[in-house]
Every structure is written in structure tokens, then in C-alpha cells.
Amino acid sequence: MRVLLADSGAPWRADADLADDDLLALYAQEPGIRTNTVSTLDGAANGPNGVSDSINTPADNRAFMAMRANCDTILVGAGTVRAEEYGPAKPGFGRPAPLLVVVSGRGVVPATLIPPFGDGDPERGEVAFVTCASAGSEAVDTARAQLGEERVWVFGQDEVDLPAVAAQLATIGEGRVLCEGGPTLFTTLHAAGLVDEVAHTIVPHMIGGNHPRPLQGPSVDTRLALRHLIEGDGSLIGLWRVIR
Ligand SMILES: NC(=O)c1ccc[n+]([C@@H]2O[C@H](COP(=O)([O-])OP(=O)(O)OC[C@H]3O[C@@H](n4cnc5c(N)ncnc54)[C@H](OP(=O)(O)O)[C@@H]3O)[C@@H](O)[C@H]2O)c1
């Protein structure tokens, strides 16, 4: 992997392979929300198998792990957890595992979040499940029985109040948030003006067909300024900051 462009003024050499420490430095994160997306060159956000692992590349995965190592919290929608079978995060780059915060309107905890976990790994991070009042008290009680009282948060009436979730994460010291999807949650965060940085990878692959884009649904208007661009395995791996 090599840096093609970077805004930091650091002495990146375009011809040098990126070391882990350089990658961690490039993805250092301040408190706020960073989103991370991947798409094919023709704009698909998932592959033929309906999930994004069929379009990822090893270089994109390395950047993904560096972002996870730099955040306190992974924020993800229940649709992605169900499709990609997310469990609690694992540590990476020698850093502790981040908190996994899962957003669901219906309040039904995806099976992969419910302990015990097959690998029994004690270093997995914590989970918080966030739903809203319209999920109903029965769903909330079931979620609390499955995950533990303190791991189930209720914010908002008809949908999860994402500004309130962001405020809660900042209050508990978990405010460097990496949102890993999916398209529904990304779009809602952009529409609410909550996104500070956008990480996006374009993989050298075209698949046609009908697939979601990284943002889906209502229109948003987010302008971005490039912070860096990395190349690896033919993938273009960029980081942008949101212009306010
Ligand atoms: N290319 C990429 O970068 C990328 C990244 C992630 C995922 N994906 C792909 O995207 C697809 C999944 O897309 P998706 O749009 O369904 O994903 P999603 O945003 O993870 O899931 C949508 C679900 O999340 C919950 N949700 C999101 N925002 C909410 C809010 N404000 N209030 C209440 N609930 C909220 C709802 O869950 P309930 O149904 O439980 O109410 C909703 O049905 C999969 O194919 C996955 O592989 C691609």
C-alpha cells in the first residue's frame, strides 16, 4: 500500500510500502463520526452474495482494521449486523476492541450479538443495542434479558434518535465513532448532519446488476475535502472531511 496524496505534510513517500504505524497515523481519529464504505468501480455497495465481503480487497481490509484500532465505538445498523453476521469486535493492531453499538427500530436483537460466542474470546469488546420507544416494551424487555439491562438503550420515539446516541457516546467517553453501515444508517447520519469524516474505498471490480449504493434513500448534500488517498491491490482508499 502506498500513499498517493496526503494533507498532513508528513513525509509520506509515494514509492514506500505503508508500515502499520503509518497507517494508524493516517487514520488517527478525533471525537466525532467517521463513516467507512466500500464500493465497486460501478458503485455497488455489496457483491453477488449480497454482502460486502465479496467486494473487499486485502488493502481495504487493512485500512478497515486501522480505522477500528483508532475508534472507541463501531456504530452499525441492524440490517448490516443481520446480513454480515456481526458479533462483538475483536482487538486489532495491539489496541483494545471497540464498543459495538447496534441501531434497530424494531428492537429485535440479531442472533449473532447474543452470548455466548462460539470462539469464547475474552478480548471481544462490549455491545450496546439501541432502539426506540416504538419498538414496544416487550421487545425492550426481551433485549434486556438477552444482553443485560445496561446494554440496551432507548433513544427516540418512532426511530432511533441518532444525535442523542452521539451525545451519549461522547458523555461516556466513547466519542470517536466509526460507522460501518449500512446504506440506511449512513444516509440518516448524513441527513442529520452528524458525519465529520468519510472513508471510502473503490475496488477494481465492476459487477452491474441491482445492488445498493453506499447511500440509499432520501437525498443528502454532503460536500467533502480530500484528506488522503492510498493505493493498494489496485483499490483506491480515500479519507475525506466534511465541509460545514
Ligand atoms: N459497501 C459498504 O460499505 C457497506 C457497509 C455496510 C453494509 N453494506 C451492505 O448493505 C446492506 C444492508 O443495508 P441496510 O441499509 O439494510 O443496512 P443498515 O443501515 O445497517 O440497516 C438498516 C436497519 O438498521 C436499523 N436502523 C438504521 N437506522 C435507524 C434509525 N435511525 N432508527 C431505527 N433503526 C434504524 C433498522 O433496523 P430494524 O430493521 O432492526 O428496525 C433498519 O432496518 C447489506 O448488503 C450489507 O452487506 C455495505
The ligand as an SDF file (V2000), in Angstrom:
LIG
                    3D

 48 52  0  0  0  0  0  0  0  0999 V2000
  -20.3740   -1.2390    0.9800 N   0  0  0  0  0  0  0  0  0  0  0  0
  -20.4380   -0.8640    2.2260 C   0  0  0  0  0  0  0  0  0  0  0  0
  -19.6510   -0.0160    2.6500 O   0  0  0  0  0  0  0  0  0  0  0  0
  -21.4410   -1.4810    3.1440 C   0  0  0  0  0  0  0  0  0  0  0  0
  -21.3830   -1.2220    4.5180 C   0  0  0  0  0  0  0  0  0  0  0  0
  -22.3300   -1.8160    5.3300 C   0  0  0  0  0  0  0  0  0  0  0  0
  -23.3090   -2.6260    4.7940 C   0  0  0  0  0  0  0  0  0  0  0  0
  -23.3290   -2.8620    3.4670 N   0  0  0  0  0  0  0  0  0  0  0  0
  -24.3630   -3.7230    2.8620 C   0  0  0  0  0  0  0  0  0  0  0  0
  -25.6060   -3.0450    2.9770 O   0  0  0  0  0  0  0  0  0  0  0  0
  -26.6660   -3.9910    3.0670 C   0  0  0  0  0  0  0  0  0  0  0  0
  -27.5480   -3.6650    4.2610 C   0  0  0  0  0  0  0  0  0  0  0  0
  -28.1470   -2.4050    4.0190 O   0  0  0  0  0  0  0  0  0  0  0  0
  -29.1690   -1.7190    5.0480 P   0  0  0  0  0  0  0  0  0  0  0  0
  -29.4990   -0.3680    4.5290 O   0  0  0  0  0  0  0  0  0  0  0  0
  -30.2690   -2.6750    5.4010 O   0  0  0  0  0  0  0  0  0  0  0  0
  -28.2350   -1.5840    6.3310 O   0  0  0  0  0  0  0  0  0  0  0  0
  -28.3690   -0.8900    7.7600 P   0  0  0  0  0  0  0  0  0  0  0  0
  -28.4390    0.5940    7.6650 O   0  0  0  0  0  0  0  0  0  0  0  0
  -27.2830   -1.4950    8.5510 O   0  0  0  0  0  0  0  0  0  0  0  0
  -29.7130   -1.4840    8.3410 O   0  0  0  0  0  0  0  0  0  0  0  0
  -30.9580   -0.9010    8.2640 C   0  0  0  0  0  0  0  0  0  0  0  0
  -31.6550   -1.2480    9.5640 C   0  0  0  0  0  0  0  0  0  0  0  0
  -30.9540   -0.6260   10.6420 O   0  0  0  0  0  0  0  0  0  0  0  0
  -31.8630   -0.0910   11.5740 C   0  0  0  0  0  0  0  0  0  0  0  0
  -31.7800    1.3720   11.5160 N   0  0  0  0  0  0  0  0  0  0  0  0
  -30.9070    2.1210   10.8020 C   0  0  0  0  0  0  0  0  0  0  0  0
  -31.0650    3.4230   11.0970 N   0  0  0  0  0  0  0  0  0  0  0  0
  -32.0500    3.5010   12.0140 C   0  0  0  0  0  0  0  0  0  0  0  0
  -32.6610    4.5600   12.7520 C   0  0  0  0  0  0  0  0  0  0  0  0
  -32.2800    5.8460   12.6240 N   0  0  0  0  0  0  0  0  0  0  0  0
  -33.6660    4.2580   13.6220 N   0  0  0  0  0  0  0  0  0  0  0  0
  -34.0460    2.9830   13.7900 C   0  0  0  0  0  0  0  0  0  0  0  0
  -33.4960    1.9300   13.1430 N   0  0  0  0  0  0  0  0  0  0  0  0
  -32.5040    2.1910   12.2840 C   0  0  0  0  0  0  0  0  0  0  0  0
  -33.2140   -0.6730   11.1730 C   0  0  0  0  0  0  0  0  0  0  0  0
  -33.2150   -1.9390   11.8190 O   0  0  0  0  0  0  0  0  0  0  0  0
  -34.5180   -2.8120   12.2110 P   0  0  0  0  0  0  0  0  0  0  0  0
  -34.9260   -3.4710   10.9220 O   0  0  0  0  0  0  0  0  0  0  0  0
  -33.9960   -3.8000   13.2050 O   0  0  0  0  0  0  0  0  0  0  0  0
  -35.5520   -1.8780   12.7390 O   0  0  0  0  0  0  0  0  0  0  0  0
  -33.0850   -0.7780    9.6630 C   0  0  0  0  0  0  0  0  0  0  0  0
  -33.9870   -1.7050    9.0950 O   0  0  0  0  0  0  0  0  0  0  0  0
  -26.0060   -5.3540    3.1680 C   0  0  0  0  0  0  0  0  0  0  0  0
  -25.9840   -5.9210    1.8740 O   0  0  0  0  0  0  0  0  0  0  0  0
  -24.5940   -5.0410    3.5990 C   0  0  0  0  0  0  0  0  0  0  0  0
  -23.6790   -6.0260    3.2110 O   0  0  0  0  0  0  0  0  0  0  0  0
  -22.4320   -2.3060    2.6260 C   0  0  0  0  0  0  0  0  0  0  0  0
  1  2  1  0
  2  3  2  0
  2  4  1  0
  4  5  1  0
  4 48  2  0
  5  6  2  0
  6  7  1  0
  7  8  2  0
  8  9  1  0
  8 48  1  0
  9 10  1  0
  9 46  1  0
 10 11  1  0
 11 12  1  0
 11 44  1  0
 12 13  1  0
 13 14  1  0
 14 15  2  0
 14 16  1  0
 14 17  1  0
 17 18  1  0
 18 19  2  0
 18 20  1  0
 18 21  1  0
 21 22  1  0
 22 23  1  0
 23 24  1  0
 23 42  1  0
 24 25  1  0
 25 26  1  0
 25 36  1  0
 26 27  1  0
 26 35  1  0
 27 28  2  0
 28 29  1  0
 29 30  1  0
 29 35  2  0
 30 31  1  0
 30 32  2  0
 32 33  1  0
 33 34  2  0
 34 35  1  0
 36 37  1  0
 36 42  1  0
 37 38  1  0
 38 39  2  0
 38 40  1  0
 38 41  1  0
 42 43  1  0
 44 45  1  0
 44 46  1  0
 46 47  1  0
M  CHG  2   8   1  16  -1
M  END
$$$$
